[in-house]
Amino acid sequence: MNSFTIRRTFLNFFKERGHKIVPSSSLLSVDPTVLFTTAGMQQFKEYFLGKPCVYGKRVTSCQKCFRTSDIEKVGDTTHLCFLEMLGNFSFGDYFKKETIEFALEFLTKKCGLDIKNLWISYFKGDKEVPEDKESKQIWLKLGIPEQRIYGFSREENFWGPTGIEGPCGPTTEIHYDLTGKPCEKGSKCIPNCDCGRFVEIWNLVFNEYYQSSNKKLTLLKQKGVDTGMGLERLTMVLQKDLSVFETDLFWPIIKEIIVQRNNVSSYEQDPRFYRIIADHIKASVFLASEGVIPSNVEEGYVLRKILRRAVRFGKLLNLSENFLIPVSREVIKIYENVYPELKSNQAEILTIIQKEGENFNRTLEKGLKQFKKLLKAKAQDKIISGEEAFNIYQSYGFPLELIEELAREEGFDVDKEKFFQALKKHQEVSRAGAEKKFGGHNIETIKNEEEKRRMIKLHTATHLLQQALRQVLGKEVKQMGSDINPERLRFDFSYPQKISSEQLKEVENLVNQKIKEDLEVRKEEVSYEQAIKSGALAFFKEKYPEKVTVYSIGNFSVSPPQIFSKEICAGPHVNRTSELGCFKIVKERSSGLGVRRIKAVLEPKIKD
């Protein structure tokens, strides 16, 4: 089976068994404690806690996931940053018996795998959680002999939570024997051996507990099932490959890199660099498709990091400077029938990747030369100080992980603790200077009352503008900065292309419509987590305290209230939108790669 058929077969298998097929959620997580979606269960997290599921008690999905926890392992046969997670879920419906039976039936009956090649691990218990004897007994009854079933500790067979708290529980995992031959460990060559004989293909999680932020476990009122099987690993097994990179999900990408290098035999001699490039570019394509733009904070920093790693390894393979684009096109070809947004957003995706590649190529050679000088100067103690690492990071855009990688290759260590101290100091200075840019506006320091009043009005208008842009252009619009003076507002936001005059007029009309509706502006103080869960926008997570102020603009005279705009913001604002007058956009232009800038003013009254 090819990967497209495997994906479809899995979803249909569970659909036939009463599961609702749910589309993949965004790679950008709504959970404020994590940046990305790392598991299939994240979009269903609240349903494990007892909230009725809108899809029913049984669901199945193929979820896009992004992880950097194993980034140092990418390049071996199975580890990836971007992957698709096949999963089936039960919210207070079936539990261990049915879950294990479904898994075995799918693998042996639908996929045709020999049961003799399946090995099982389960949770052997500890002081807090008892041994999962039930799962072991179920496997035994289904025909897996005891000599292929092994108990492991919490590190291997207890999953969750995602983020700092949430549902979690013991797991039983299905491992596939790729070679049938033990390594030099002999009888001790069992699942989780690092020799490459086994590959874990399916993790069956039984959510029985809730782990609080202080690591305390309590029993859930409702038991749930959360399973995850990497599509790439299953495809590897079914296509009889020894690496996920030789499957149809990766091989066209690898072949394009080989073409770019014009050296067919080099992949077989040392495939690691090829695999890293293929994984990182694939991950970059998917992140860019969701509106992520390379930057030095949060999601943008992660995209920048993996793209720059790809460029650096491309340099080691002597690839041309423009290799990112043909390789990215191969990624889009593989997935365009599954995720059509890749094809429809292809121009924007390729622009983001090309620009970042060009920017980094300009500084890479200079940075590498400076780094070699640094290594030579530090040859005696073999350690790069935090300040020295930070200077490389700040001057040449080398992510810390790349600095560590370069240092490790030469036998050097990096003082990470001091690096983060230098970074924190730099951020504090930058934050003080950027407070005006990112929402404070220093309105309270203005002494002229009339000027202060105009700035407060423009500040409220900025909130209306942001929401109008998101409604007209899409939710990929994110605030990248703003500035207000008594005469006008300036608003920078992420968007990959020029905005048409028709779209600008639609945005302007929407803002004026909300002004005419005389909406109320309400202020409340809540925890940051509560604010995010309630739908408040927040685009600068590193600057918010635990307790935040949220401003909501809407009609509160109806039930439920009709909220137009809701943001975490320091204020101040007007009481009602009718105080603003008439909103007018006076200019729109580019303000950097993937960033647009709007300037707007408020006129005395709305013109009919």
Secondary structure as UniProt FT lines:
FT   HELIX           3..15
FT   TURN            16..18
FT   STRAND          20..22
FT   TURN            32..33
FT   HELIX           40..49
FT   TURN            54..55
FT   STRAND          58..66
FT   TURN            69..75
FT   STRAND          82..91
FT   HELIX           96..105
FT   HELIX           106..110
FT   HELIX           115..117
FT   STRAND          118..123
FT   HELIX           133..141
FT   TURN            142..143
FT   HELIX           146..148
FT   STRAND          149..152
FT   HELIX           154..157
FT   STRAND          158..159
FT   STRAND          166..177
FT   TURN            184..185
FT   HELIX           186..188
FT   TURN            191..192
FT   TURN            194..195
FT   STRAND          198..211
FT   TURN            213..214
FT   STRAND          217..230
FT   HELIX           231..238
FT   TURN            239..240
FT   HELIX           244..246
FT   TURN            248..250
FT   HELIX           251..261
FT   HELIX           266..269
FT   HELIX           272..289
FT   TURN            290..291
FT   HELIX           298..316
FT   TURN            317..318
FT   TURN            321..323
FT   HELIX           324..335
FT   TURN            336..338
FT   HELIX           341..344
FT   HELIX           346..377
FT   TURN            378..381
FT   STRAND          383..384
FT   HELIX           386..396
FT   HELIX           400..409
FT   TURN            410..411
FT   STRAND          413..414
FT   HELIX           416..434
FT   TURN            435..439
FT   TURN            441..442
FT   HELIX           443..445
FT   HELIX           449..473
FT   TURN            475..476
FT   STRAND          479..484
FT   STRAND          489..494
FT   HELIX           501..516
FT   TURN            517..518
FT   STRAND          520..527
FT   HELIX           528..533
FT   TURN            534..535
FT   HELIX           541..543
FT   STRAND          547..555
FT   STRAND          562..568
FT   HELIX           577..580
FT   STRAND          582..590
FT   TURN            593..594
FT   STRAND          595..603
//
